[in-house]
Every structure is written in structure tokens, then in C-alpha cells.
Amino acid sequence: MIARLLVCAWLLGAAGAASAQNQPAPVLEKSQARQPLTPAQQAALQKQNDVLAKYADRIVAMIDNGQIGQVWDQASDVAKQAISRDQFVKLTEADRARLGPVKSRKVAAITRTLSSGKGRLPAGEYVNVNYATQFDAAANPIREKVSFHLDGDRKWRLSGYTVHSPEMPASTAPAPRK
């Protein structure tokens, strides 16, 4: 599951690299993270969300078009260390084959996570773009998630892609590579 999460985050970073890399991500101090955001900070956060959502849109479009390997090629090192290109392509193709073509997709939520690295998720900042996606083979919308990692050069890159439905068991994700 963690490897798939990393793959999701990895994929997001890859597809939107060109757009998201033009603007370095703002750095918030710990004291700033606990204080209410100013209107300027809220606007900057919304702008970043918009950029990352567009980046995620490009990633899922590439996956829809069978360009799964190219998505992995552009991913963050965090994703590449979690899963090989072949594993990523194989798992993503299997999940998408079970679901069929996309009928509709819309952003449902954008969430942020800060990992200390103490658990299975490597240390760093992550943004997840969550979609409610309707596939041909599913009765209900399915959660599709594209995750990004803020790399050391302060640029967002894809760190993972997952698609999960209560109607279908998630394929078994491989253990992270060493």
C-alpha cells in the first residue's frame, strides 16, 4: 500500500514537472504552520493548488493514453526508489484494465502531508490531488490519487499514483526497492 502511495505521489511530480518547476514552493516555518494564514498566504496556497491540480490532470491524461512509463520517467527519486519502472507500469496497467475507460473525472480534494520520515513514508512535504473518477466498469466513482513530493531543489515532482475502489481489491503493491 505504501509503495502504491509513493507511486501515486511520484507520478504527480513527473507529469507536471515543467509547470510546477517554474515556481519554487514557498517554505513555511513551523511557527507559521500553526498560525492562521493571511489573505496573501491563502492566495499563494490556492495558486499552488491550481498549478498542482493542472499538473495532476496532465499525469492522469498520460496514464489514460497509455503513457505510464513516461510518467514514471519524470517522477521524483522518492517514487523511483519505491518501485521500479516495470512494476509501476504493470500495476497501473492492471488496475486500469479492470476499471475500463474513464467516463468522467473531477478533483474532489487537495490535501497536504508533512512526513517526518519515521514511518514508511520518506521525510518531506507531499501534496495529494484526489479525484472522484467514474470508470466504465465501476458502478460508483472511484478515488484516484496523484501525489507529489517537494524535492530538494524545491520543485514538486510526482511521487505516486493510486486508484482504489471498495468494489475492487487493490493489486498487491511491491515492497520498496533497496
Backbone as a ProteinNet text record, in pm:
[ID]
protein_1_A
[PRIMARY]
MIARLLVCAWLLGAAGAASAQNQPAPVLEKSQARQPLTPAQQAALQKQNDVLAKYADRIVAMIDNGQIGQVWDQASDVAKQAISRDQFVKLTEADRARLGPVKSRKVAAITRTLSSGKGRLPAGEYVNVNYATQFDAAANPIREKVSFHLDGDRKWRLSGYTVHSPEMPASTAPAPRK
[TERTIARY]
83.2	0	87.2	192.6	280.5	351.9	395.1	463.3	369.3	242.2	145.3	123.7	123.6	107.7	225.9	343.4	461.3	456.1	406.5	394.1	299.4	191.4	94.8	162	230.3	296.6	403	467.7	573.3	518.1	409	352.8	309.7	256.3	214.3	331.8	439.3	557	611.4	596.2	653.1	576.8	449.3	370.2	367.6	368.6	359.4	491.1	598.3	729.7	756.3	723.2	752.5	679.8	552.6	474.3	507.8	511.1	531.3	674	769	907	940.6	859.2	888.1	883.6	807.4	794.9	834.2	938.1	975.7	864.9	851.1	747.8	786.4	686.6	717	753.4	838.7	880.1	809.5	740.1	673.5	750.4	776.7	837.9	733	777.6	683.1	588	638.5	552	446.4	480.1	383.4	274.6	309.6	213.3	99.8	122.5	19.8	-65	-19.7	-93	-191	-302.3	-394.7	-322.1	-358	-294.7	-348.2	-259.4	-300.2	-370	-443.4	-504.5	-401.1	-284.1	-179.4	-131.3	-115.4	-73.2	-181.7	-307.3	-417.8	-420.2	-397	-394.8	-279.3	-163.2	-45.9	-71	-134.2	-166.5	-267.1	-366.6	-465.7	-400.1	-309.3	-238.7	-156.5	-87.5	-9.6	-101.3	-215.5	-312	-357.3	-383.7	-427.2	-319.8	-194.5	-83.2	-67.7	-73	-56.2	-174.6	-294.9	-411.1	-396.3	-345.7	-322.3	-213.4	-113.1	-4.9	-62.8	-146	-210	-298.8	-368.3	-451.8	-367	-248	-160.2	-113	-87.3	-42.2	-150.7	-272.9	-379.3	-412.4	-397.1	-419.2	-314.7	-191	-86.6	-117.4	-163.3	-198.8	-316.2	-416.7	-531.7	-486.5	-380.7	-330.8	-223.7	-204.3	-108.9	36.2	62.6	199.8	250	225	255.2	405.5	482.1	627.3	684.6	630.5	678.8	647	535.7	501.3	608	642.1	743.5	878	911	1039.8	1058.4	951.2	957.6	939.2	924.3	890	1006.7	971.6	1067.6	1151.2	1270.1	1353	1283.3	1199	1123	1040.4	976.4	895.2	983.2	1089.4	1176.8	1245.5	1265.9	1325.2	1221.3	1094.4	987.8	944.3	953.5	903	977.9	1003.2	1072.9	976.1	1032	950.2	859.3	916.6	837.4	722.9	750.2	646.2	536.8	577.5	480.7	389.3	449.1	370.9	277	328.6	247.9	129.3	153.8	46.6	-57.3	-10.1	-102.9	-186.6	-123.7	-198.5	-303.3	-268.4	-362.5	-482.4	-454.4	-564	-656.7	-597.7	-679.5	-753.1	-695.6	-763.3	-890.1	-886	-1003.7	-1115.9	-1079.1	-1177.3	-1235.8	-1163	-1210.1	-1184.1	-1235.9	-1212.8	-1276.2	-1219.4	-1271.4	-1395.3	-1502.2	-1622.8	-1624.2	-1578.7	-1571.2	-1471.8	-1421.8	-1322.2	-1329.7	-1328.9	-1321.7	-1242.6	-1172.1	-1094	-1190.7	-1167.9	-1252.5	-1188.2	-1055.5	-985.3	-836.5	-772.8	-627.8	-583.1	-496.8	-452.2	-300.4	-252.4	-108.7	-66.7	54.8	109.2	255.3	296.7	436.6	481.8	576.6	624.9	759.4	772	898.6	995.6	944.8	1028.8	1039.5	970.2	977.3	895.9	793.9	713.7	767.7	680.5	721.2	736.7	670.7	677	804.4	887.4	1010.6	980.2	1074.6	1058.6	1035.9	951.6	929.5	787.2	764.8	632.1	566.1	437.9	361.2	229.4	184.2	52.1	-17.3	-142	-222.2	-338.4	-353.6	-469.8	-559.9	-676.2	-771.9	-884.9	-912.2	-1019.9	-1132.9	-1253.8	-1368.3	-1383.3	-1345.8	-1340.7	-1441.3	-1518.6	-1614.4	-1552.9	-1535.8	-1484.5	-1599.3	-1585.2	-1689	-1726.2	-1628.2	-1652.8	-1689.9	-1709.5	-1741.6	-1878.6	-1956.3	-2089.9	-2083.6	-1983.8	-1971.6	-1837.4	-1827.3	-1698.3	-1591.3	-1470.5	-1356.9	-1256.1	-1189	-1086.1	-959	-915.4	-791.7	-703.6	-580.5	-495.4	-361.2	-322.8	-191.6	-118.8	-0.2	76	204.2	240.4	362.4	451.6	580.8	680.1	758.9	785.4	867.8	1013.3	1080.7	1218.7	1315.8	1438.4	1541.5	1566.9	1536.9	1555.5	1433	1339.9	1217.4	1119.8	1122.1	1028.6	942.7	815	720.6	735	745.7	752.5	662.3	616.6	528.2	593.9	519.9	570.8	479.4	362.6	278.3	146.9	88.5	-44.4	-114.1	-236.5	-315.6	-458.8	-521.8	-663.4	-721.3	-827.3	-881.5	-1032.4	-1093.6	-1238.1	-1274.1	-1378.4	-1424.1	-1474.7	-1510.8	-1563.2	-1454.7	-1332	-1223.1	-1107.1	-1047.5	-931.3	-813.6	-738	-618.6	-518.1	-447.7	-346.6	-237.7	-167.6	-64.2	53.4	84.5	196.9	326.5	430.8	559.7	620.8	710.7	783.6	880.1	911.4	1007.1	1139	1201.2	1331.5	1439.1	1545.6	1658.3	1775
-119.9	0	125.6	122.4	239	258.2	148.9	161.4	222.7	184.5	240.8	388.1	423.9	564.2	644.3	588.4	656.8	667.5	564.5	567.8	679.5	693.9	800	935.4	955.2	1082.7	1104.3	1000.1	1007	1049.1	991.7	1019.8	1164.1	1217.5	1357	1448	1422.2	1505.5	1498.5	1386.1	1368.5	1445.5	1432.3	1490	1641.7	1698	1843.2	1910.3	1840.6	1894.7	2026.5	2036.5	2159	2278.5	2263.8	2375.3	2405.9	2301.3	2321.8	2363.2	2332.2	2363.8	2509.4	2580.2	2719.5	2807.5	2766.1	2846.1	2762.5	2802.8	2726.3	2732	2623.3	2617.5	2707.1	2773.7	2857	2769.9	2820.8	2748.8	2810.9	2726.5	2774.1	2725.3	2815	2776.5	2707	2627	2555.1	2651.4	2766.2	2862.3	2918.5	2931.5	2982	2879.4	2752.8	2647.3	2642.8	2688.6	2683.4	2808.9	2915.5	3040.5	3044.2	3117.9	3132.7	3198.1	3155.9	3211.2	3350	3435.2	3568.5	3555.1	3656.6	3650.9	3627.1	3686.8	3666.9	3521.3	3462.6	3323.1	3229.7	3261.6	3181.2	3186.2	3304.1	3319.6	3241.1	3245	3171.2	3020.5	2976	2834	2790.7	2872.9	2841.8	2836.9	2929.5	2931.7	2803.7	2763.4	2640	2519.3	2516	2407.6	2400.9	2516.5	2521.9	2466.3	2505.6	2458	2306.6	2256.8	2113	2033.2	2089.3	2020.9	2008.5	2112.3	2105.5	2004.2	2000.3	1903.3	1761.9	1741.2	1610.1	1574.2	1672.9	1649	1595.5	1651.2	1603.7	1461.7	1429.6	1295.2	1192.1	1218.9	1120	1109.9	1219.1	1213.3	1123.8	1133.1	1046.1	900.1	873.7	737.1	689.2	774.7	739.7	701.3	766.1	743.8	635.1	560.9	451	492.4	615.6	665.6	649.3	533.6	508.5	510.3	450.1	451	591.1	675.9	813.8	891.3	856.2	920.4	885.8	757.1	714.2	780.5	794.7	853.5	993.2	1066.5	1204.7	1217.1	1105.4	1107.2	1148	1178.2	1211.1	1087.9	1110.4	998.8	920.7	987.4	919.6	805.6	831.6	729.7	622.9	666.1	571	475.6	518.3	430.8	334.2	369.5	286.7	174	197.6	99.3	113.5	-0.2	4.5	49.7	91.8	135.5	21.9	-97.1	-211.7	-245.4	-243	-271.8	-165.9	-42.2	66.8	53.1	28.2	13.7	-105.6	-217	-339.8	-320.6	-264.9	-244.9	-144.2	-36	66.6	13.2	-56.2	-115.6	-214.1	-296.9	-396.2	-328.4	-226.4	-154.8	-89.8	-23.7	48	-47.5	-162.5	-260.5	-312.7	-331.4	-378.7	-275.1	-148.2	-40.2	4.7	-14.3	30.4	178.8	231.4	373	469.1	589.5	695.1	756.4	766	833.4	979.6	1003.5	1140.1	1143.9	1264.3	1280.7	1424.7	1442.2	1577.5	1577.3	1686.8	1699.1	1704	1614.9	1609.6	1681.1	1673.6	1737.3	1744.5	1843.1	1854	1858.5	1763.5	1753.8	1763.4	1800.6	1816.6	1732.2	1677.7	1595.3	1631.1	1637.3	1657.5	1531.5	1458.7	1334.8	1358	1307.2	1315.5	1207.5	1109.9	1001.1	886.8	897.5	792.4	669.3	688	575.1	524.1	466.7	412.6	521.3	633.3	742.4	822.7	839.3	917.4	1059.8	1116.9	1253	1350.4	1448.5	1552.2	1600.9	1695.2	1753.9	1687.7	1656.9	1590.7	1664	1663.2	1713.3	1603.3	1574.4	1474.5	1542.8	1512.7	1558.9	1437.3	1444.1	1333.5	1361.3	1262.5	1273.1	1177.6	1217	1126.1	1091.9	968.5	928.1	817.5	836.1	734.1	656.8	527.1	438	353.4	305.6	223	100.4	33	-93.9	-79.1	41.3	63.1	129.7	82	137.4	276.7	299.1	425.7	491.4	622.4	688.5	624.8	627.6	567.2	675.7	659.2	755.3	727.4	828.3	824.1	933.3	898.2	995.1	1009.2	1134.4	1168	1242.6	1194.8	1253.8	1316.5	1427.9	1499.9	1510.7	1514.4	1533.8	1660.3	1739.8	1858.2	1813.7	1806.5	1758.8	1862.9	1820.7	1905.9	2035.4	2038.2	2161.6	2253.2	2219.8	2296.7	2291.6	2182.9	2164.2	2042.2	2054.3	1944.7	1844.6	1716.9	1609.6	1496.5	1421.7	1309.7	1210.1	1167.7	1065.2	943.6	950.4	831.8	851.1	738.2	733.5	608.8	625.5	510.9	528.2	415.6	413.3	301.5	332.8	234	244.5	129.2	121.3	15.8	41.1	-63.2	-185.4	-164	-272.6	-365	-315.4	-397.2	-393.5	-508.8	-506.9	-442.1	-365.1	-304.3	-413.7	-400.3	-500.8	-493	-599.8	-606.1	-520.2	-425.6	-336.7	-401.3	-383.6	-441.8	-367.3	-434.9	-369.4	-269.7	-161.1	-64.6	-132.1	-85.8	-140	-85.3	-159.4	-113.4	-82.5
0	0	0	82.1	89.5	-43.6	-104.1	-233.3	-335.8	-332.9	-426.1	-395.9	-266.9	-229.2	-283.2	-268.4	-319.3	-470.3	-533.7	-679.1	-718.4	-644.5	-673.7	-661.7	-554.6	-534.4	-640.4	-677.1	-777.6	-912.5	-955.1	-1085.8	-1097.7	-995.4	-998.4	-1024.9	-963	-980.7	-1120.7	-1185.8	-1319.2	-1425.1	-1427.7	-1535.6	-1531.5	-1415.6	-1407.5	-1382.1	-1400.4	-1368.8	-1437.6	-1561.6	-1635.9	-1577.1	-1548.8	-1497.6	-1352.5	-1270.5	-1127.8	-1095.6	-1182.2	-1153.7	-1179.3	-1250	-1279.5	-1156.3	-1057.1	-936.9	-816.9	-743.1	-625.7	-521.2	-448.3	-345.5	-228.2	-169.7	-53.4	66.7	151.5	270.8	390	466.3	587.3	708.9	799.8	925.7	1010.3	1108.7	1194.7	1264.3	1308.6	1377.1	1282.7	1153.5	1055.9	1029.4	1034.3	1002.7	1104.5	1224.4	1328.4	1335.4	1275.4	1278.2	1161.9	1178.6	1065.7	947.6	829.4	709.9	679.9	635	592.7	457.3	413.9	280.3	169.7	181.9	80.5	80.1	198.8	208	152.5	183.2	131.1	-21.7	-76.9	-222.9	-283.5	-219.2	-268.8	-262.9	-155.8	-141.4	-248.1	-273.8	-376.9	-515	-539	-667.4	-683.5	-577.3	-582.4	-603.4	-536	-556	-701.2	-760.6	-900.7	-993.9	-969.4	-1052.3	-1038.9	-915.3	-893.8	-946.9	-941.1	-998.6	-1150.2	-1214.6	-1359.5	-1391.8	-1310.3	-1324.7	-1312.1	-1210.5	-1190.9	-1309.7	-1364.7	-1483.3	-1599.2	-1614.4	-1722.3	-1695.5	-1570.7	-1535.8	-1563.5	-1517.2	-1541.1	-1689.6	-1763.1	-1908.8	-1974	-1929.1	-1982.6	-1950.4	-1830.1	-1792.1	-1876.3	-1893.7	-1978.5	-2119.3	-2168.2	-2304	-2312.5	-2203	-2203.7	-2191.1	-2152.6	-2138.7	-1995.4	-1939.3	-1798.2	-1772.5	-1862.1	-1846.5	-1850.3	-1937.5	-1946.8	-1819.3	-1756.6	-1629.2	-1525.8	-1518	-1421.5	-1450.5	-1577.6	-1615.9	-1558.1	-1538.2	-1491	-1340.1	-1271.3	-1129.1	-1039.9	-916.8	-812	-778.7	-727.9	-682.7	-571.4	-493.1	-388	-449	-560.6	-627.8	-691.2	-754.5	-823.5	-727.7	-603.6	-503.4	-445.7	-457.4	-401	-493.9	-625.3	-720	-852.3	-914.6	-1043.5	-1152.4	-1262.3	-1376.5	-1422.3	-1437.8	-1484.6	-1389.2	-1258.7	-1160.1	-1165	-1174.8	-1179.1	-1300.2	-1415.7	-1538.6	-1525.9	-1479.8	-1469	-1373.1	-1256.2	-1157.7	-1206.7	-1264.9	-1312.4	-1428.4	-1521.1	-1632.9	-1582.6	-1484.3	-1430.7	-1364.6	-1282.5	-1216	-1318.1	-1414.9	-1513.6	-1606.3	-1637	-1723	-1655.5	-1524.2	-1450.3	-1451.5	-1459.3	-1447.5	-1581.1	-1688.1	-1818.9	-1839.8	-1950.7	-1983.1	-1881.3	-1876.1	-1788.2	-1853.7	-1775.4	-1823.5	-1778.8	-1654.6	-1603.2	-1487.6	-1462	-1355.5	-1306.4	-1174.5	-1120.1	-990.8	-968	-845.4	-728.1	-631.8	-512.8	-394.6	-385.8	-273.6	-303.6	-242.8	-247	-101.5	-65.6	73.2	79.7	197	220	339.6	327.6	435	454.6	579.4	613.3	686.2	628.3	688.1	755.4	874.9	947.6	901.2	827.5	780	878.6	990.8	1092.8	1054.3	972.9	927.3	795.2	714.7	585.1	478.7	497.6	400.6	423.9	320.5	338.4	385.3	454.5	505.6	391.3	418.7	320.3	317.4	224.8	206.1	85.8	100.3	-4.1	-26.5	-150.2	-184.5	-264.3	-226.9	-296.4	-366.7	-494.8	-569.4	-583.1	-518.2	-516.6	-613.9	-697.5	-795.4	-759	-794.8	-798.1	-945.9	-980.7	-1120.7	-1146.8	-1251.5	-1293.7	-1409.7	-1389.5	-1492.7	-1546.5	-1668.9	-1731.6	-1649.4	-1592.8	-1524.8	-1377.6	-1329.9	-1188.9	-1176.3	-1080.7	-1059.7	-996.4	-913.5	-840.6	-871	-846.7	-865.6	-776.3	-825.7	-757.5	-724.6	-611.8	-572.2	-651.5	-720.2	-797.3	-736.6	-700	-629.9	-699.6	-719.7	-772.8	-660.9	-628.1	-517.6	-567.5	-503.4	-536.6	-413.1	-437.2	-331.6	-364.2	-263.5	-280.8	-269.7	-383	-387.1	-330.1	-311.2	-251	-325	-453.2	-530.2	-522.3	-431.1	-404.6	-522.1	-598.5	-709.4	-681.8	-715.1	-695.3	-809.2	-771.7	-870.3	-825.3	-921.8	-895.6	-802.1	-702.5	-611.5	-607.8	-669.7	-671.3	-742.6	-779.1	-841.3	-788.8	-741	-698.5	-744.9	-762.7	-793.1	-706.8	-631.9	-538.2	-532.4	-532.2	-520.5	-418.2	-339.3	-248	-325.3	-451.9	-534.3	-586.4	-591	-642.8	-547	-519.3	-430.5	-503.1	-427.9	-486.6	-516.5	-626.1	-658.6	-553.9	-539.2	-438.9	-480.5	-397.6	-427.9	-382.4	-457.9	-419.6	-302.5	-233.6	-127.6	-191	-119.7	-174.5	-207.8	-316	-356.2	-265.6	-251.3	-170.1	-257.1
[MASK]
++++++++++++++++++++++++++++++++++++++++++++++++++++++++++++++++++++++++++++++++++++++++++++++++++++++++++++++++++++++++++++++++++++++++++++++++++++++++++++++++++++++++++++++++++

